[in-house]
Amino acid sequence: MKSAPKKSIHVLIACGGTGGHLFPGIAVGEVLFALGHDVTILISEKKIDAIAASGHKQLRFEKMPFLAMPRPWSPKMIGFLAGLWNGMKQCRKIIRDHKVDVVLGMGGFTSFAPLYAGRQETCRTLIHESNAIPGKSNKLNARYSDIVLCGLEACKAHFEKHTDVRVVGTPIRSVMRQAGKEDPHAFFKLDKTKKTLLIMGGSQGARGVNRVVGMTLEQFEKMGIQVLHIAGPTDYEEVRDVYAKHPLLPQHVAAFCHRMDLAYRVADLAIARSGASSMAELAYFGVPSLLVPYPFAAEDHQTCNAEIFDSAGAGKLLIEKDINAEILADAVRSILMNPKQSDAMKRAANKLAVRNAAEKIADLIVKGSS
């Protein structure tokens, strides 16, 4: 293993492709940077990565054309392997040029090339898995990692063959954790006297959720609530047009939200996918939630994530294929119109929060490199 410089170390964080990997990776990078260490964050060429990087000028970002792994006998496998080989060469060059000491992978196949290259260059290597059930990619990545970091206790059992597994929580960006004095109601032009329903689908949006919500708007209007809907860039125009038919429903509809800290602060209830990063944020802000797992998530990990919140009383699990406008309206009403229920869910969500996950991971990286 490389010996770290006396004053600082250089950490390469691979976290591109989805918000669930990207934002926790940035959170760790922010802490390391604040401690005086050098950080390079490896991202994909996706738009979500570029948007996130633009808000963190103090950090160094490198782009790589990551490819999703096709099925074993797919004709696309040849191209994937060629891309993987080129990716590993590029990673080794980055590691050498920046004299990287530690490689941290935040999950997915986007982490494989950097971790493998890190091993080849004798760096310390760590992988983080934020979900209750790890995907195939992180099971592979764990083989090339000195330490496996888990966001949830339930995940630890899936790495029983690994010699060093730690439960650390899922990191949240510093901007999300800064209290601030800005009025969230004013920011979104919402009414302070009304209950606010936040609807979000994560960094990729959620078409199934967006459509069933669209059919429920009339009932939301009758409840006297207001809606903050983060639709995702793909569905934004369609969602906006549906809301336009309900002008009496107080609303703020956006494709993407740069101030999710304010969105959580204004929310009395959230309807969301159950990606681990979103759930970590819901817990941090103590927002009761109706969780609708993405039905095609690998290993159905989003359902397992949601079950943890459901069992703890922090959220309610709803299966996408089983919900309609009536079911969704009843679920929203049962929480927003019941202060005792809402308060109990807030307390339960807060109990699930790990408020110093980024610091825990940074500490493991720094101490292990000294």
TORDRENPA-529640 format. One record per residue (C-alpha): x, y, z; residue in three letters; residue number from 0. Coordinates in pm, whole numbers. Last residue first. Layout:
      c1      c2      c3  rest   nr
       X       Y       Z   ALA  NUM
...
This chain:
      c1      c2      c3  rest   nr
    -177     768     809   SER  369
    -388     617     532   SER  368
    -629     422     752   GLY  367
    -689     730     964   LYS  366
    -777     942     660   VAL  365
   -1012     700     485   ILE  364
   -1188     584     801   LEU  363
   -1232     947     912   ASP  362
   -1373    1045     574   ALA  361
   -1626     762     599   ILE  360
   -1739     861     947   LYS  359
   -1752    1230     849   GLU  358
   -1979    1153     553   ALA  357
   -2208     942     775   ALA  356
   -2243    1213    1042   ASN  355
   -2619    1254    1067   ARG  354
   -2723     890    1048   VAL  353
   -3102     925    1035   ALA  352
   -3328     635    1133   LEU  351
   -3441     802    1457   LYS  350
   -3541    1112    1260   ASN  349
   -3780     903    1049   ALA  348
   -3950     760    1358   ALA  347
   -3998    1108    1506   ARG  346
   -4150    1237    1183   LYS  345
   -4376     931    1156   MET  344
   -4510     988    1509   ALA  343
   -4575    1355    1428   ASP  342
   -4771    1265    1114   SER  341
   -4984    1007    1290   GLN  340
   -5064    1246    1574   LYS  339
   -5136    1531    1328   PRO  338
   -5389    1325    1125   ASN  337
   -5505    1516     817   MET  336
   -5169    1493     644   LEU  335
   -5123    1125     729   ILE  334
   -5455     955     651   SER  333
   -5523    1206     372   ARG  332
   -5211    1111     177   VAL  331
   -5290     739     201   ALA  330
   -5654     794     109   ASP  329
   -5554    1004    -194   ALA  328
   -5309     737    -309   LEU  327
   -5564     457    -279   ILE  326
   -5829     658    -464   GLU  325
   -5596     770    -744   ALA  324
   -5460     421    -807   ASN  323
   -5203     200    -639   ILE  322
   -5142    -172    -680   ASP  321
   -4892    -169    -966   LYS  320
   -4677      87    -784   GLU  319
   -4651    -100    -455   ILE  318
   -4697     138    -160   LEU  317
   -4478     120     151   LEU  316
   -4561     364     430   LYS  315
   -4295     570     601   GLY  314
   -4124     632     934   ALA  313
   -4316     364    1125   GLY  312
   -4000     156    1175   ALA  311
   -4143    -136     976   SER  310
   -4238      95     688   ASP  309
   -3895     261     686   PHE  308
   -3717     -75     668   ILE  307
   -3971    -206     415   GLU  306
   -3888      87     188   ALA  305
   -3525     -19     155   ASN  304
   -3628    -379      79   CYS  303
   -3867    -253    -190   THR  302
   -3588     -38    -335   GLN  301
   -3355    -339    -348   HIS  300
   -3569    -529    -598   ASP  299
   -3247    -722    -675   GLU  298
   -3178    -451    -934   ALA  297
   -3454    -189    -951   ALA  296
   -3734    -270   -1194   PHE  295
   -4033    -188    -972   PRO  294
   -3901     151    -857   TYR  293
   -4025     148    -499   PRO  292
   -4323     370    -406   VAL  291
   -4261     514     -60   LEU  290
   -4524     729     108   LEU  289
   -4318     943     343   SER  288
   -4304    1127     673   PRO  287
   -4026    1391     661   VAL  286
   -3779    1392     950   GLY  285
   -3520    1607     771   PHE  284
   -3240    1352     812   TYR  283
   -3477    1061     755   ALA  282
   -3604    1203     426   LEU  281
   -3242    1268     324   GLU  280
   -3134     912     396   ALA  279
   -3441     793     208   MET  278
   -3347     995     -99   SER  277
   -2997     843     -93   SER  276
   -3124     489     -42   ALA  275
   -3361     490    -338   GLY  274
   -3715     445    -217   SER  273
   -3911     638    -477   ARG  272
   -4102     928    -332   ALA  271
   -4429    1072    -209   ILE  270
   -4338    1315      66   ALA  269
   -4533    1457     360   LEU  268
   -4522    1784     555   ASP  267
   -4267    1929     313   ALA  266
   -4127    2284     340   VAL  265
   -3798    2178     497   ARG  264
   -3757    1891     252   TYR  263
   -3795    2123     -47   ALA  262
   -3564    2379     113   LEU  261
   -3283    2124     141   ASP  260
   -3373    2007    -209   MET  259
   -3250    2338    -338   ARG  258
   -3127    2266    -692   HIS  257
   -3461    2110    -785   CYS  256
   -3515    1948   -1124   PHE  255
   -3803    1938   -1372   ALA  254
   -4018    2173   -1166   ALA  253
   -4383    2206   -1057   VAL  252
   -4491    2443    -780   HIS  251
   -4856    2419    -688   GLN  250
   -5159    2567    -513   PRO  249
   -5455    2369    -656   LEU  248
   -5712    2614    -802   LEU  247
   -5535    2609   -1141   PRO  246
   -5601    2237   -1191   HIS  245
   -5573    2185   -1569   LYS  244
   -5226    2342   -1561   ALA  243
   -5123    2056   -1331   TYR  242
   -5162    1809   -1619   VAL  241
   -4958    2032   -1853   ASP  240
   -4674    2057   -1600   ARG  239
   -4664    1678   -1565   VAL  238
   -4634    1626   -1942   GLU  237
   -4370    1898   -1973   GLU  236
   -4164    1763   -1682   TYR  235
   -4168    1393   -1767   ASP  234
   -3814    1352   -1898   THR  233
   -3656    1629   -1689   PRO  232
   -3772    1488   -1352   GLY  231
   -4111    1570   -1199   ALA  230
   -4016    1755    -880   ILE  229
   -4369    1831    -755   HIS  228
   -4439    2075    -470   LEU  227
   -4809    2044    -395   VAL  226
   -5057    2240    -183   GLN  225
   -5332    2114      48   ILE  224
   -5702    2203      70   GLY  223
   -5815    1840      72   MET  222
   -6044    1910    -226   LYS  221
   -5744    2014    -437   GLU  220
   -5562    1694    -346   PHE  219
   -5869    1505    -468   GLN  218
   -5859    1684    -803   GLU  217
   -5487    1617    -829   LEU  216
   -5522    1239    -799   THR  215
   -5500    1139   -1166   MET  214
   -5177    1336   -1208   GLY  213
   -5038    1165    -899   VAL  212
   -5094     829   -1071   VAL  211
   -4900     957   -1373   ARG  210
   -4606    1106   -1186   ASN  209
   -4559     793    -975   VAL  208
   -4538     567   -1280   GLY  207
   -4308     813   -1460   ARG  206
   -4057     842   -1176   ALA  205
   -3773    1093   -1219   GLY  204
   -3411     997   -1283   GLN  203
   -3254    1203   -1003   SER  202
   -3513    1087    -750   GLY  201
   -3883    1061    -822   GLY  200
   -4020    1346    -620   MET  199
   -4354    1458    -480   ILE  198
   -4366    1695    -182   LEU  197
   -4709    1750     -25   LEU  196
   -4739    2077     165   THR  195
   -4998    2151     432   LYS  194
   -5136    2504     395   LYS  193
   -5091    2816     609   THR  192
   -4742    2897     486   LYS  191
   -4867    2927     127   ASP  190
   -4617    2844    -148   LEU  189
   -4400    3066    -368   LYS  188
   -4125    2800    -388   PHE  187
   -3861    3026    -228   PHE  186
   -4119    3203     -13   ALA  185
   -4232    2877     142   HIS  184
   -3872    2767     194   PRO  183
   -3784    3084     389   ASP  182
   -3405    3124     383   GLU  181
   -3242    3131     724   LYS  180
   -2986    2855     672   GLY  179
   -2970    2521     851   ALA  178
   -2679    2375     659   GLN  177
   -2722    1998     631   ARG  176
   -2847    1979     274   MET  175
   -2568    2206     149   VAL  174
   -2320    1975     323   SER  173
   -2421    1679     108   ARG  172
   -2569    1373     278   ILE  171
   -2371    1054     337   PRO  170
   -2542     712     368   THR  169
   -2499     530     699   GLY  168
   -2172     395     844   VAL  167
   -2215      19     885   VAL  166
   -1866    -134     854   ARG  165
   -1750    -455     678   VAL  164
   -1391    -582     706   ASP  163
   -1315    -950     638   THR  162
   -1556   -1004     349   HIS  161
   -1733   -1340     340   LYS  160
   -2038   -1205     526   GLU  159
   -2097    -934     267   PHE  158
   -2474    -982     232   HIS  157
   -2514    -981     611   ALA  156
   -2404    -616     626   LYS  155
   -2689    -489     410   CYS  154
   -2954    -502     683   ALA  153
   -2748    -261     895   GLU  152
   -2795      11     635   LEU  151
   -2550     245     461   GLY  150
   -2282     -19     432   CYS  149
   -1906      32     390   LEU  148
   -1689    -251     258   VAL  147
   -1320    -215     342   ILE  146
   -1009    -337     157   ASP  145
   -1199    -339    -170   SER  144
   -1128    -538    -486   TYR  143
   -1353    -833    -402   ARG  142
   -1616    -586    -280   ALA  141
   -1650    -453    -634   ASN  140
   -1797    -787    -747   LEU  139
   -2068    -784    -480   LYS  138
   -2100    -417    -561   ASN  137
   -2182    -492    -925   SER  136
   -2425    -772    -843   LYS  135
   -2639    -530    -646   GLY  134
   -2627    -494    -271   PRO  133
   -2946    -541     -67   ILE  132
   -3043    -285     199   ALA  131
   -2908      -5     -19   ASN  130
   -2623     243      42   SER  129
   -2330      25     -60   GLU  128
   -1992     197     -23   HIS  127
   -1667      51    -156   ILE  126
   -1316     110     -22   LEU  125
    -969      78    -176   THR  124
    -622     156     -46   ARG  123
    -395     224    -343   CYS  122
    -146     -31    -477   THR  121
    -160      92    -842   GLU  120
    -316    -234    -963   GLN  119
    -560    -219    -671   ARG  118
    -656     133    -765   GLY  117
    -710      26   -1125   ALA  116
    -953    -239   -1004   TYR  115
   -1131      15    -787   LEU  114
   -1145     277   -1064   PRO  113
   -1268      23   -1322   ALA  112
   -1534    -126   -1093   PHE  111
   -1689     193    -956   SER  110
   -1903     278   -1259   THR  109
   -2031     -81   -1237   PHE  108
   -2245      30    -943   GLY  107
   -2145     168    -608   GLY  106
   -1986     463    -426   MET  105
   -1629     358    -503   GLY  104
   -1355     509    -285   LEU  103
    -997     499    -414   VAL  102
    -716     598    -177   VAL  101
    -360     723    -227   ASP  100
    -386     906    -559   VAL   99
     -65    1050    -700   LYS   98
    -263    1287    -925   HIS   97
     -97    1177   -1251   ASP   96
     -62     815   -1138   ARG   95
    -423     772   -1025   ILE   94
    -554     957   -1330   ILE   93
    -344     738   -1559   LYS   92
    -464     421   -1386   ARG   91
    -821     540   -1428   CYS   90
    -774     599   -1801   GLN   89
    -629     251   -1845   LYS   88
    -919     103   -1647   MET   87
   -1169     291   -1862   GLY   86
   -1005     170   -2183   ASN   85
   -1040    -190   -2064   TRP   84
   -1400    -130   -1959   LEU   83
   -1484      23   -2296   GLY   82
   -1338    -278   -2475   ALA   81
   -1528    -510   -2241   LEU   80
   -1854    -320   -2306   PHE   79
   -1802    -321   -2682   GLY   78
   -1753    -696   -2680   ILE   77
   -2051    -744   -2447   MET   76
   -2289    -561   -2683   LYS   75
   -2347    -882   -2880   PRO   74
   -2521   -1009   -2559   SER   73
   -2406   -1342   -2419   TRP   72
   -2328   -1219   -2067   PRO   71
   -2614    -966   -2047   ARG   70
   -2505    -605   -2083   PRO   69
   -2293    -410   -1828   MET   68
   -2374     -39   -1829   ALA   67
   -2102     176   -1981   LEU   66
   -1901     455   -1819   PHE   65
   -1772     730   -2048   PRO   64
   -1543     899   -1791   MET   63
   -1546    1256   -1666   LYS   62
   -1308    1405   -1409   GLU   61
   -1422    1646   -1137   PHE   60
   -1210    1857    -901   ARG   59
   -1399    2009    -607   LEU   58
   -1424    2377    -513   GLN   57
   -1669    2448    -795   LYS   56
   -1939    2231    -639   HIS   55
   -2271    2338    -793   GLY   54
   -2160    2273   -1150   SER   53
   -2070    1915   -1056   ALA   52
   -2433    1833    -973   ALA   51
   -2563    1957   -1308   ILE   50
   -2285    1778   -1498   ALA   49
   -2359    1451   -1318   ASP   48
   -2733    1475   -1388   ILE   47
   -2657    1535   -1756   LYS   46
   -2476    1203   -1793   LYS   45
   -2109    1200   -1897   GLU   44
   -2010     994   -1594   SER   43
   -1832    1115   -1281   ILE   42
   -1495    1062   -1110   LEU   41
   -1440    1294    -818   ILE   40
   -1083    1398    -745   THR   39
   -1006    1504    -389   VAL   38
    -698    1652    -226   ASP   37
    -701    1670     153   HIS   36
    -725    1980     373   GLY   35
    -995    1868     617   LEU   34
   -1253    2074     426   ALA   33
   -1160    1881     111   PHE   32
   -1217    1549     290   LEU   31
   -1559    1666     412   VAL   30
   -1664    1792      70   GLU   29
   -1548    1472    -101   GLY   28
   -1758    1262     136   VAL   27
   -2068    1463      43   ALA   26
   -1978    1450    -327   ILE   25
   -1981    1071    -307   GLY   24
   -2318    1074    -129   PRO   23
   -2454    1296    -410   PHE   22
   -2323    1087    -700   LEU   21
   -2416     733    -602   HIS   20
   -2788     781    -541   GLY   19
   -2794    1069    -789   GLY   18
   -2715     825   -1067   THR   17
   -2428     776   -1314   GLY   16
   -2116     891   -1135   GLY   15
   -1964     807    -797   CYS   14
   -1599     714    -822   ALA   13
   -1409     902    -548   ILE   12
   -1031     941    -591   LEU   11
    -863    1047    -267   VAL   10
    -533    1233    -240   HIS    9
    -369    1247     101   ILE    8
    -260    1536     320   SER    7
      -1    1665     562   LYS    6
     230    1370     618   LYS    5
     190    1226     269   PRO    4
      19     885     258   ALA    3
     217     561     234   SER    2
     112     357     -65   LYS    1
       0       0       0   MET    0
